[in-house]
Amino acid sequence: MAMDQVQGPLPSSTPLERDARLVSTDHRIAPSEIAIGVIIGRAAEYFDFFVFAIASVVVFPKVFFPFADPVTATLYSFAMFALAFIARPIGSVIFMAIDRRHGRGVKLTIAMFLLGFSTMAISFLPSYAQIGAWSLYLLSVLRIGQGLGLGGAWDGLASLLALNAPIERRGFYAALPQLGAPFGFIVAGTLFAFFLLSLPESDFLDWGWRYPFFCAFAINVVAVFARLRLVATEEFANLLERRRLEPSPILPLIRDHARELVIGALIPLASFALFHLVTVFPISWITLFTHRSAGEFLMVQCSGAFICAGAILASGLIADQIGRRKLLLIAAGLIAIFAIGSIIAPLLFEENAIGQTIYVNAGFALLGLSYGQSSGAVTSRLEQRYRYTGAALTNDLAWLLGAGFAPLIVLYLSARYGLACVGLYLLSGAVTTLLVLGISRSEIRQV
């Protein structure tokens, strides 16, 4: 006790984490081992969010909003979907404080269990027909819990991976954590597709939809242990000691680096706008305005997610050759062209199954190319001690601005004015990214 008082509390970890590091000091963690742990953790996060996203289209309108017409009910579901993106930066602020006081392990354990419990608890919710408006209140609380948990799940392990990789391959290793997005979608989409295609609608709406939510807790437990194993490494402790992954106070960061935070949030806008326009929105349009089966279309999207995974890996290889900034410029330009095509030929997506498949696969390919290098982008002008917290906040703000309300806005506009609105929304994100990259001419670095 006296020695602790002399030295002061260590900001890097809890005593249990320090003990774990002492045990593992004889083993250097290879980048490939870090990559596996990071991908598992990210896939669990995205699984939780995609389960809710898919259910917002195929479940919630009928189970929780039966009093509204199908389009309005889906809009209500998308409004509920957006709550987590509002809560996410709040979760980052709360859990950064926990990180500073109690260590990264405590923070991650609480955040991942909150995320997993909130998702699993949705599987036990009674329907609107059973308890009325209380079902909506409970669903809102659990959705906010998902957002708070995801905000707290920012761990810095992607930086640990990139900074322990060979310098000439850092772009590739920086892309690996982004594989969690397509993998999470594939698992969530496959589960829902199986139940949609295997069960009568009455059974699916009664109990079938609950199973994917119920699986979330077990998946998150696995993710927690995969992450804690990496937090308890000497490499992670060294980065903390060099202040590369140290949580910093929020107010000084905002006061001293507001411009950098805004730029960092706007750089990936093209990618994040596209994100839900190839995953969530197409399912809603197919379900509401075509005769195609949602389960069948989910399988098409899962095949697109595999293309996305390949494009993410390609983005890392390309970034190592030409730089992240140039790659993001090229990707934003391609997304702009894709958006213009969606404006010119919106009917391609309506009742044409081949056109729908082309749109999804092309969109997923562009998503992988841009998303692979865009998450957590921070300019090199951000002070080193602020980079960990700054990357978390810019990531949260980018999701909020680019993706959080995208399904709600685009469905509302498209239902009234036509599918060309999809392209207009996407084009606005691409143009914003191109403008911000033009303003911020410094090379974008991994945190």
Secondary structure, 3 states (H helix, E strand, C coil): CHHHHHHCCCCCCCHHHHHHHHHCCCCCCCHHHHHHHHHHHHHHHHHHHHHHHHHHHHCHHHHCCCCCCHHHHHHHHHHHHHHHHHHHHHHHHHHHHHHHHHCHHHHHHHHHHHHHHHHHHHCCCCCHHHHCCHHHHHHHHHHHHHHHHHHHCCCCHHHHHHHHCCHHHHHHHHHHHHHHHHHHHHHHHHHHHHHHHHCCHHHHHHHHCHHHHHHHHHHHHHHHHHHHHHHCCHHHHHHHHCCCCCCCCHHHHHHHHHHHHHHHHHCCHHHHHHHHHHCCHHHHHHHHHCCCCHHHHHHHHHHHHHHHHHHHHHHHHHHHHHCHHHHHHHHHHHHHHHHHHHHHCHHHHCCCHHHHHHHHHHHHHHHHHHHCCCCCCEECCCCHHHHHHHHHHHHHHHHHHHHHCHHHHHHHHHHHHCCHHHHHHHHHHHHHHHHHHHHCCCCEECC
